[in-house]
Amino acid sequence: MRFPSHWGNEESNIKTRLSTIYQQRILSYFGHTIRRGDESLEKLIVVGNTGEKRSRGRSPTKWTDQINITYGIIFDNENDERWLYDGCLVGLTQKLPAGVFANPDELSDLRRNKKLNAVLKNPVNIELPTELSTPNNVYITGKIVDGRVNLWLPVHARYHRAVAGGGSARNKIGPPTLFLACPDKRLDVCNLHDTSIVFLCNGSSQEKCKWKEITYTMLTDTLIWDVPVGNTDHYYVVATGTTIVIIVGSLYLLKAIHDYKVGMKKKSS
């Protein structure tokens, strides 16, 4: 019997990836839990905070510590210039600071589901703390419809190394660079100050387009994201508590295994 060298979702007639189903169920459980009252233990564990108090030791960055950067781009419909950008593509280059990252697996799922065309310029290690990370660029593309385009980008905060006294670390996300690409050469008639550059038309293929940078007016301020930082003053308290929990948990597991084996021997005899 011969086996194919590759067997994927298409060959198996699987339309939905297991990771997508897993993520949907997590979000469903999260939505069910977050609607409970503040006295719910499950909600306390999922949300990860207790009122106005901040957890000790390690940075309390938790599952809910992510945001979506939204971009609403509106083109001027006056002066009969709609012909210039109608049917064209918009490209954004968003630079993210070291303390913020876009998850490559998440972007891959969004591209596969045709929800978002975004691709990272360089590989990203999502496990690194801020101090060992570097800024990165994300390319986002979308098509202009009725003189406007709405784009978005899910981003996450990295852990920061704990410092004496704790506090917070500030991440500043600056404005993106805006590009325009059209299927024909209509942009060549414009006196755009920047020369053309070539990069991917979208994140779902290797096709490249000719883009021109265009100027725009920002209607919002620079994005500020303050992330809590752990307090090294609580190091020994946290270390002692963690050690006690590990010891107690290990003893409990050993006892449970012993009781199980004794029970099985009694049943067999």
Backbone torsions as a table, in degrees:
resi	resn	phi	psi	omega
1	MET	NA	130.8	-179.5
2	ARG	-99.4	141.6	179.2
3	PHE	-116.1	141.8	178.7
4	PRO	-67.6	152.2	179.3
5	SER	-72.4	-19.7	179.5
6	HIS	-139.6	135.2	178.1
7	TRP	-138.6	105.2	-175.4
8	GLY	-115.4	-164.0	-177.7
9	ASN	-64.9	-35.8	-178.1
10	GLU	-67.1	-42.2	179.6
11	GLU	-67.4	-31.7	-179.1
12	SER	-87.4	-0.9	-178.5
13	ASN	59.3	38.1	177.0
14	ILE	-99.1	116.7	-175.5
15	LYS	-88.6	-23.8	-177.7
16	THR	-122.5	128.3	179.9
17	ARG	-69.7	150.7	179.2
18	LEU	-62.4	-36.6	179.9
19	SER	-64.4	-34.2	178.2
20	THR	-68.3	-44.0	177.4
21	ILE	-61.6	-42.0	-179.9
22	TYR	-61.2	-44.7	-179.5
23	GLN	-66.2	-38.9	178.8
24	GLN	-62.9	-40.2	180.0
25	ARG	-70.1	-36.0	175.7
26	ILE	-62.0	-46.2	-179.4
27	LEU	-65.1	-37.2	177.6
28	SER	-63.6	-43.8	178.2
29	TYR	-65.9	-39.9	179.5
30	PHE	-62.0	-44.7	179.1
31	GLY	-63.1	-38.5	178.4
32	HIS	-66.2	-39.2	-176.6
33	THR	-75.9	-39.8	-174.0
34	ILE	-67.5	-20.4	179.8
35	ARG	-83.1	-4.1	178.8
36	ARG	-75.6	169.4	-179.2
37	GLY	-71.3	167.2	-177.7
38	ASP	-67.2	-18.1	179.8
39	GLU	-82.7	-4.0	-177.7
40	SER	-72.7	126.5	178.6
41	LEU	-66.3	-39.0	179.1
42	GLU	-61.6	-41.8	178.7
43	LYS	-65.3	-39.4	179.3
44	LEU	-61.6	-40.5	-179.2
45	ILE	-69.7	-42.0	-177.3
46	VAL	-70.1	-45.8	-177.0
47	VAL	-71.4	-39.5	173.5
48	GLY	86.1	19.1	174.8
49	ASN	-143.2	163.8	-179.9
50	THR	-127.4	95.8	178.8
51	GLY	63.0	-127.0	-179.1
52	GLU	-96.6	4.4	-177.3
53	LYS	-88.6	147.2	178.4
54	ARG	-106.5	136.7	-177.8
55	SER	-62.6	152.0	-176.7
56	ARG	-79.4	163.1	171.8
57	GLY	70.9	-116.6	-173.0
58	ARG	-63.4	149.1	-179.9
59	SER	-52.4	132.9	-176.5
60	PRO	-80.9	23.6	173.7
61	THR	-56.9	128.5	-171.4
62	LYS	-130.1	-175.2	-174.2
63	TRP	-61.4	-31.3	-177.8
64	THR	-81.0	-3.6	-178.1
65	ASP	-80.3	72.3	172.4
66	GLN	-149.9	153.5	179.7
67	ILE	-136.1	163.2	172.6
68	ASN	-111.4	122.5	173.1
69	ILE	-84.6	121.4	-178.8
70	THR	-106.8	142.6	-179.7
71	TYR	-125.8	117.8	173.8
72	GLY	-109.0	105.1	-174.9
73	ILE	-106.1	118.7	-178.2
74	ILE	-117.5	126.4	178.6
75	PHE	-94.0	148.0	-178.2
76	ASP	-69.2	120.5	179.0
77	ASN	-89.7	-1.6	-179.8
78	GLU	-84.5	171.5	176.6
79	ASN	62.3	20.8	175.7
80	ASP	54.1	41.4	-179.7
81	GLU	-103.0	10.6	-176.6
82	ARG	-65.3	-31.4	179.9
83	TRP	-60.3	-25.1	-174.4
84	LEU	-67.9	-38.3	-174.6
85	TYR	-116.7	0.3	-179.7
86	ASP	-63.7	126.1	-179.1
87	GLY	80.8	6.7	-179.3
88	CYS	-90.2	171.2	178.0
89	LEU	-108.3	144.4	174.7
90	VAL	-105.6	135.2	176.3
91	GLY	-124.5	134.8	177.9
92	LEU	-118.3	138.6	169.9
93	THR	-112.7	106.8	-178.2
94	GLN	-103.2	118.8	177.4
95	LYS	-89.0	125.6	179.4
96	LEU	-105.8	136.0	178.4
97	PRO	-68.8	172.0	-176.2
98	ALA	-62.1	-28.5	-177.5
99	GLY	-83.6	0.8	-178.9
100	VAL	-131.1	142.6	179.7
101	PHE	-144.8	157.7	171.5
102	ALA	-107.2	131.3	-175.9
103	ASN	-75.2	119.2	-178.2
104	PRO	-63.0	-35.7	178.5
105	ASP	-67.2	-38.9	178.4
106	GLU	-65.2	-42.6	178.5
107	LEU	-65.2	-36.3	178.4
108	SER	-63.3	-43.0	178.1
109	ASP	-64.7	-39.0	179.9
110	LEU	-66.5	-37.5	177.1
111	ARG	-68.1	-42.6	-178.5
112	ARG	-64.1	-36.3	178.7
113	ASN	-86.2	4.8	177.2
114	LYS	57.6	39.5	176.6
115	LYS	-100.9	-25.7	-176.6
116	LEU	-158.7	135.2	174.2
117	ASN	-103.0	94.8	179.8
118	ALA	-142.4	139.3	-178.5
119	VAL	-143.0	142.9	178.2
120	LEU	-80.0	144.0	178.3
121	LYS	-72.1	-40.6	-178.7
122	ASN	-128.4	158.1	176.6
123	PRO	-59.7	147.4	-177.9
124	VAL	-126.9	129.2	173.7
125	ASN	-95.8	107.8	-174.8
126	ILE	-76.0	-9.4	-177.6
127	GLU	-89.3	-13.5	-176.6
128	LEU	-73.8	145.2	172.4
129	PRO	-74.2	171.3	-177.4
130	THR	-60.3	-38.8	-174.6
131	GLU	-65.0	-22.7	-179.4
132	LEU	-105.5	6.5	-177.1
133	SER	-105.1	165.2	178.1
134	THR	-127.7	156.3	176.1
135	PRO	-60.0	153.4	-178.8
136	ASN	-141.4	157.9	179.4
137	ASN	-110.2	143.5	176.3
138	VAL	-121.3	132.4	175.6
139	TYR	-96.6	128.7	179.3
140	ILE	-127.3	132.6	-179.1
141	THR	-129.5	153.1	177.7
142	GLY	-161.5	162.1	-177.2
143	LYS	-99.6	140.7	179.6
144	ILE	-77.0	126.9	178.3
145	VAL	-129.6	121.7	179.6
146	ASP	54.7	41.0	174.3
147	GLY	77.3	13.3	179.6
148	ARG	-152.1	163.7	176.0
149	VAL	-150.3	136.1	179.2
150	ASN	-114.5	120.9	179.8
151	LEU	-123.4	164.7	178.5
152	TRP	-154.7	161.9	-178.3
153	LEU	-147.0	118.7	175.9
154	PRO	-78.8	127.8	-179.8
155	VAL	-129.4	159.3	-177.0
156	HIS	-131.3	154.4	178.0
157	ALA	-94.1	141.3	176.4
158	ARG	-87.9	160.1	171.8
159	TYR	-69.9	146.7	172.2
160	HIS	-113.0	144.7	177.5
161	ARG	-63.8	140.1	-178.4
162	ALA	-66.4	147.5	179.4
163	VAL	-131.8	163.6	178.6
164	ALA	-64.2	127.2	179.2
165	GLY	89.6	-11.5	178.9
166	GLY	69.3	-134.7	-179.3
167	GLY	107.9	-145.2	-179.4
168	SER	-147.5	156.3	177.0
169	ALA	-114.3	138.0	-175.6
170	ARG	-101.1	129.5	174.7
171	ASN	-111.2	126.3	178.0
172	LYS	-107.9	121.4	179.3
173	ILE	-106.4	108.4	-175.3
174	GLY	-77.0	174.4	179.6
175	PRO	-69.2	150.5	-180.0
176	PRO	-80.9	168.4	171.0
177	THR	-94.1	132.8	-173.7
178	LEU	-105.1	130.9	179.1
179	PHE	-125.7	158.4	178.8
180	LEU	-134.2	135.7	177.3
181	ALA	-135.0	134.2	-178.9
182	CYS	-122.3	151.8	-177.4
183	PRO	-66.3	-19.0	178.2
184	ASP	-116.5	-162.5	-176.4
185	LYS	-105.0	29.6	-176.6
186	ARG	-64.1	-28.3	-179.2
187	LEU	-71.3	-17.5	-180.0
188	ASP	-67.5	-20.9	-179.8
189	VAL	-80.2	-12.0	-178.9
190	CYS	-89.8	149.0	178.4
191	ASN	-92.8	65.5	177.9
192	LEU	-79.0	135.6	-169.1
193	HIS	-69.8	-25.9	-177.4
194	ASP	-96.8	147.9	177.3
195	THR	-75.3	161.5	-178.6
196	SER	-73.0	147.7	173.8
197	ILE	-127.4	160.5	-176.8
198	VAL	-121.8	124.7	169.3
199	PHE	-153.3	-174.9	-171.2
200	LEU	-58.0	142.4	175.3
201	CYS	-70.9	-35.5	176.0
202	ASN	-158.1	177.7	-176.9
203	GLY	-86.2	-0.5	-174.9
204	SER	-101.4	-2.1	-179.7
205	SER	-149.8	170.7	179.0
206	GLN	-94.4	6.2	179.6
207	GLU	-66.2	137.8	-178.6
208	LYS	-112.6	146.7	-179.0
209	CYS	-123.1	162.0	176.7
210	LYS	-95.7	117.2	-174.4
211	TRP	-112.5	149.7	173.1
212	LYS	-126.6	134.5	179.6
213	GLU	-75.2	137.5	178.8
214	ILE	-126.7	151.8	179.2
215	THR	-85.2	157.1	-179.9
216	TYR	-153.3	169.2	179.1
217	THR	-110.3	123.8	178.9
218	MET	-81.4	134.5	177.8
219	LEU	-103.9	-2.5	179.0
220	THR	-128.6	162.9	179.4
221	ASP	-83.4	173.2	176.1
222	THR	-61.0	136.7	-179.4
223	LEU	-72.8	133.5	178.6
224	ILE	-119.2	129.0	179.5
225	TRP	-130.1	107.5	178.6
226	ASP	-91.3	125.7	-177.7
227	VAL	-113.8	128.2	178.4
228	PRO	-61.9	146.4	-179.7
229	VAL	-118.6	138.8	-179.6
230	GLY	-63.6	159.5	-176.4
231	ASN	-109.8	115.1	179.4
232	THR	-70.8	-14.1	176.6
233	ASP	-64.0	-20.4	-179.0
234	HIS	-99.8	14.8	-173.4
235	TYR	-59.3	-51.1	-174.5
236	TYR	-69.1	-33.5	177.2
237	VAL	-64.6	-46.8	-179.6
238	VAL	-66.5	-42.1	-179.2
239	ALA	-63.5	-43.0	179.5
240	THR	-65.2	-45.0	178.9
241	GLY	-62.0	-41.8	179.5
242	THR	-64.3	-41.7	179.0
243	THR	-62.0	-43.1	179.5
244	ILE	-62.5	-43.8	-179.7
245	VAL	-63.0	-41.2	-179.9
246	ILE	-64.6	-43.4	-178.9
247	ILE	-65.0	-48.4	-179.4
248	VAL	-62.0	-43.6	179.2
249	GLY	-63.6	-39.9	179.4
250	SER	-65.7	-43.1	178.6
251	LEU	-62.7	-39.1	179.1
252	TYR	-64.5	-42.2	178.7
253	LEU	-65.0	-41.8	178.2
254	LEU	-62.6	-40.0	178.3
255	LYS	-65.5	-41.6	179.5
256	ALA	-64.2	-40.0	178.2
257	ILE	-65.8	-42.4	179.2
258	HIS	-62.3	-45.8	179.6
259	ASP	-62.6	-36.4	179.8
260	TYR	-66.1	-44.7	-179.9
261	LYS	-65.0	-40.3	178.4
262	VAL	-63.4	-40.9	178.9
263	GLY	-65.3	-39.0	178.5
264	MET	-66.0	-37.2	178.4
265	LYS	-65.6	-39.4	178.7
266	LYS	-64.9	-38.7	179.5
267	LYS	-67.9	-39.5	-177.6
268	SER	-71.1	-29.0	179.2
269	SER	-85.8	NA	NA
